[in-house]
Structures are given as C-alpha cells and as structure tokens.
Amino acid sequence: MSAQTNKIAILFADICGSTALYEKLGDLLARQLIARCISIMKGTLSTHNGTLIKTIGDEILCTFLLRKLP
C-alpha cells in the first residue's frame, strides 16, 4: 500500500489599515465593511477548493488543496 500525499497552499490574510478604518468610520460601519470583506473571501473558497480554518477579527486563515497535474 502506497502513502498518498496531497499538496496544499495556506493563506493567511489580514485587512491592512483596519485600525485606522475604525478610527475614521466608527465601530459599526468599520465592523460591517470588514465583515463584508471576510464574507467575500469566504465565498470564494468553494470555487478554489479551499477550506476555512478560522477567522479572527479582520483576519482569515484557510487552506487550498492543489490539483494534481496529469
């Protein structure tokens, strides 16, 4: 029996400047914009064979299973 290995890519994204966004727009609007951005990123996971690991505030961590080449 041979061992199967999979290659994955790991993505960690942080919304740059979110502290300034909170200061400029206030908590409610900044939180809504950041939630929308995270939601857009999460929405693309299934299209690209991705798995959400976790989100924390304005950060997202996910993995992507790389397709095997023929």
Buried (B, 14 or more C-beta within 10 A) or exposed (E): EEEEEEEEEEBEBEBEEBEEBBEEEEEEEBBEBBEEBBEEBBEEBEEEEBEBEEBEEBBBBBBBEEEEEE
